[in-house]
Amino acid sequence: MDYPAKIILFGEYGIILNSKALAIPYPKFSGKFCMPENSGNKLSKKTDESNGALADLNNYFKSNRGKFKFLDLIKFAEDIRKGLYFDSTIPLGSGLGSSGALTAAVYDRYRIESQSDDLYLIKTKLAAIESSFHGVSSGTDPFICWIKKPVLLENKSEFKTAIDLSPFFNMYTVFLINSHAVGNTGALVTLFMDQYQQPEFKEKIDHEYLPVINQTIDAVIAADFSTFERSLIEYSQFQLSHFTQMIAPDMINHFKLGNESGDFCLKICGSGGGGFILGFSRYPEKAKAYFNLNHLDYTIV
């Protein structure tokens, strides 16, 4: 079974602090578990590295066995010995949820109990698995990869999966712009949480960033695009001012110029630091012309 990449349209970092978030699956990239076709053949470097990473993951599970009673670690270990690997096209450090797809795959294949209808409980278990990669996880990324449909998260425990984003996508073109740098989610999440302990930064996050996330998402859901335009620029400007380390250096001027021209608006994708940047535009031809002129590698979502 394939597990798609994900895009958090709005709510990165905020969801850790119980803000809203809006996310979609992105099946252009995906990953799935595979076994070697012939157990006697030597594994390729890529599959061998993946198999080794799964062995490390299983060791983490075993050393924290109390948290992972819902997983069949014996079967997981047996499959790893047989050469199990995760075949993924999701770029690492891209902001598209490479660890989320793997987490969803682990949960689906190795959960012990029968499938629960309690989506919040599933999300909690997914968060526990993904915490092995990043230290802190809201469970949002793997939940999107697992449920494979758009999700509106009201907070950490409340979410909706029956949402219609067609008015938004009919009005706006969404771009992924490749920064050609690699982000480090674990390090950046730790950095953010450390900064959040500082009173001045905490004040700005609580009273500026989280409200603008929520306002932006509310405007998307209500198809209130005049409010959305204003909120999105505030969103982007806040990241320029306070999330500099989460923005690939070569992208900073493009953030500024997009906001100044009004032709497009940029924000980080996922934890940032590299990988992809998200772009939004009501004027896709103008945005396309700018990206091409500046030799930016972009893809329409």
N, C-alpha and C positions, 0 to 999 in steps of 0.2 A: 504494500500500500504506500502511495506517495503522500508526503506531507509538504504543503506549500510553504514558501516564504511568507512573511507578513510585512505589512507597512502600517506603522502607527501614524495615522494622519495628523493627529493632535493628542498631546498628553504625555509625551516623553518626559521622564523624570517626575513629572507631577503625579503620575499614578502611584508612585512609591509612597507619596504623601497623602493619598486618598482623594486626589482630584479626579475629574472625569477624564476619559480617554476615548478616542474613536479610532478603530483599527479595521483593516481589511486583509484578507488573504491575498497573496500575490503568486499565482501558480506558474508564472513564467520561470521561476526557480523553485526547485523542490528537492527532497531527499527521501531515501527509502533504505530499509535494511536489505542486505544481500548476503548470500553465501557463495563461496568460491564454486565455480562450475565443476571443478575437479579438485578434490581435496589433496591430490598428489602434486598438483602444480604449485610452484612458488608464487606467493602473492606479489603483486606489483608494489612499488614503493608507496603509492597512495593508499591502497587497500591495507597494506601492512601497518601504515601509520594510523589509519582509522581503527584497525583491530586493536592496536596497542592502546589507543586513547579510550576505547571501550573497556579494556582491561583495567585501566586506571580508574575509570568511572565506577566499575564494579567494586574495586577496592575501596573507593570512597563510600559506596553504599554499605559495604560490609562493616566498615569502621564506624558507621552511624546507623547500625541496623535498626535501632528503635524507631527511627524516622521513616524507614522504608519497609515496614512489615507488609505493605500492600503490593510489593514486588516479589516475583519469583526469582530470587538471586541465584538459586541453584541452576535453573534453566538458562539464565542469562550467562552464567559462567561456562556452562556446557557449550552454548552456541559460540561464545568467544573462542573457546578451545578449538572449535570446528572451523574457525576463520571468519566469523561474522564481522561485517563491516558496514558502515553507513555511507551509501553512495549518494553524494549531494552535489547539486549544481549551485547551491546558495553560497555566494562569496563570503569568506570569513571576514569578520570585522567590518561588514558593510552596512549594518543597521537593518538588515532584512530578516534577522531571526534565525541564523544558522543553528544556534544552540536550542532555539525554541522548537524547530522542526525535529531535531534529534530527541529532545525531551518528550515531545508528543509521540514519537515512534516508540521510545522506551516504555512509556506508560501504556500505550495500546497493546504492545506485544507481550509485556511481562507483568501486567497487573494480575493479581491473584483472584480478587473477588469478582463477582459478576458485575456487569456494567451498572453503575448507579445513575439514577435520574437526577441526582443532586449536582447541578453544574458547578455550584460554588465549592463543593467538596472536591470535585475533579480539579478545578482550578487551583485549590490549595495544594493538592498532591503534585500537580505539575510545577507549582512554585517551589516545592521542596526539592524536586529533582533538579530543576534549573539552578537552584542555589549552589549546586556543586560547581557550576561554571563561573558564576558572578558574585557569589557571596550574599547578595540580596536580590530577590526576584519577587515581583508581584504576581507572577504566573500568567501575565497578560500575553506575552509572546507565544508560549507553547499552547495556550488556550486557543488563540486565533488559528495556529497551525493545526490544532486538533479538531476544532469545530468546523473550520473551513468555510466560514461565512462572516460577513461584517458583524462587528460587535460594538455596541455602545456601552461603555462602563460608566456607571454613575459614580461609583467609588470602588473600593476593593472587594466589596461583597455583593453589590447589586449591578446587574447588567442586563442588556436586552440584545437578543439576536435577530429579532424581526424588525429591521429598520430599512427604510427606503432611501438610498443615497442617489437615486437617479436624478432628482432635480439639481443636486450639487454637481454631479459629473456632466450633466447637460450644459451647465453654466460655465464650469471651469475645466481647463485642461491641467492635469497633474503630471509633472515630469519627475523623473529620477535623474539626477546629474551625478556622474561618477567623478569623485575627487581624486581617484587613483592613489589614495592613501589608505592605510589600514587603521581602523579604530581598535581600541582595547576596552571593551565594555566593562569588565570587572574593575579596572583601574579608574575609569571615569565615574562609575557609580560610587566607588569608594571616595573619590575626590568630591563628588557632589554632596555626599552625606557628611563628609568632614566639614565642608564649607557651610552646610546647613546648621552646624552646631554653633557657628558664629552669629551673634545676635543681629548684626546689620544685614548679612546675607539672608538670614532666616526671615527677617522683616520684609525684605523685597520679594522673596519667594511667596510667602504667605499672603501678602497684601497686593502684590502686583502680578506675579507670574501665574499663580493658581487661578485667580479670578479671570485673567485674560484667556487661559486655556478653556475654562468653563464657558465663558462668554462666546468664544469662537465656536465651540462645539454646539452650543445652544442655537447659534445663528445658522449653522449648517443644517441641523435637524429641522429647524423652522423655515428653512429656505429664505431667511432674512439676509439677503446678500449685501445690502448696504451696511448693516452692522458687521457682517463677516469681513468686508473689505477693511474697515477700520480696525477690527480686532486682529486681523492677520498681520497688518503692519506693526501694531503694538507688539505682537508675539515675536516677529522677526527682529524688531529693534531691541527688545529685551534680551534676546539671545546674543545679539551683537554686543551689547553692553556688559552682560554678566556671564555668558557661556562661551567666552572666547576660546577657552581650551577645548571646547567641544566642537569647534568649527575648524576644519582643515584650513591652514593659513591662506592657501591660494584662493579660497572661496570668499574670504571676507569682503573684498571689494565688490564682488558680484552681489552679495547681500545688499550692500549699500546702494549700488547703482540700480538694482531692481526696485527697491523702495522709493528711490528718488524719481525714477521714470514712471512708475505705476504700471509698467508693462508686465511685470511678474513680481512674485514675492517668494523668498527662500526661507527655509528653516531646516534645522538638523533632522536627520532621519534616524530614529532609534537613539542610541547613546551618543552618536556623533564621533568626533575625533578623527574621522576619515570616512571611508566607505561612500555612501550616497548622500546627496543633499536632496531635499524635497522642494520642488518648485510648483507654484500655482499661478495660473494666468487666465484672464478672460480674453486675452489677445494672443492666441497661440502662434500666429504668424509673426508677430513682433518678437515674442519670446524666442521662437525658432531662429529668427534672423540674428538676434543677439547671441544666442548660444553658438551658432555656426560661426559668426564673426570672431568670437572669442575662443574658438576651437574647444568648446566644452562638449564632452561626450554625454549625451542625454538620451533618455528613452521616455516615450509617453506611456503612462500607466494605463 
